[in-house]
């Protein structure tokens, strides 16, 4: 993924400069008056699955192989975003709304949107404000995208179109409060208190702790060390929350090696003990983890190519990535993506090839593998998808 990832992270760390041209800027020279911004994008795609699954689903046996691009053999609408910002010298506010088929998927953990399923859902992706208490200290309150991970929910920002398993296994967003202190333009610390992950309403009275340490050791090199720790257990019939723990430690780092060549890495380790939002792990602490490597090269100012390799291990069965037998599994994935920029930078066209290879289950008899064939039988342990995404941003 390219520099936009760094810019997105900087929005949180520096208390917000929002994309898009001002639509209303009275007295622009007077910061106390504030400035409005409006931006967004429309995301659509076509994907072919070389397995030709009878159901035309890319999700595999457990229904978790993809986050958004779930259907093959058809043109699909992805996500529509509208983002409104208002900024003054001492504060910012962001209202970030999403519409379309992926709105519910991106609002994981909540009920279907007010307009129901079928592509017309509405979701609040983010709604928060920043108070710049000093030049170095910023407070943020509301619902905001997670600090954990390398990739983000927004298709224009990620270099690859399809999202990684590390992203898929979350978290996606938080509701709470956080404070960010910038020691300098090369290092900062964020700490916060949040509700349970990926939900608008907390399922218990416990609160989670989040944190991020950012450092830039050299020009073009950025390191983010992220974490979350919480009790995600559902209270019993008497309202008592059982002892439980959920934690993720995450490293994301990027390096702009040359003006054209960019590399990145994301590594994460998570664990769960006890109940997790109604899913009970009774036999002690279980762990999951993964690593993803990224690289992209700009051949011209309007065309580049990139690759992502990822290994994700959920053999302990603590997350949703499972095989046909319902057991935890592991997967190797490799993705090649082109990036074509047109229409004065507003249109992004992303051709992509992705191969996912899953571990075969202990009982690898015919029909027990991960992916569906053209007859509706699960006879494939891997799948290859070929597609094209079209993203218009404004």
ABEGO torsion letter per residue (X at the ends): XBAAAAAAAAAAAAGEBBBEBBABBBGAABAAAEBBBBBEBBBBBBBBBAAGBAAGBAAEAAGAABAABABBGBBBBBBBBBBBBBBBAABBBBBBBBBEAAAAAAABGBBBBAAEBGGABBBBABBBBBBBABAABBBBBEBBBBABEABBABAAABABABBBAAAAAOBABBBEBBBBBBABAABBBBBBBBBBBGBABBABABBBBBBBBBBBABBGBBBBBBBBBBBABBBBAAGBBBBBBBBBBBBBBBBBABAABBBBBBBBBBBBBEBBGGBBBAAEBBBBBBBBBBBBBBABAABBBBBBBBBBBAAAGABABBBAAGBBBBBBBBBBBBBBBBGGGABBBBBBBBBBBBBBBABABBGABABBBAAGBBABABBBBBBBBBBBBX
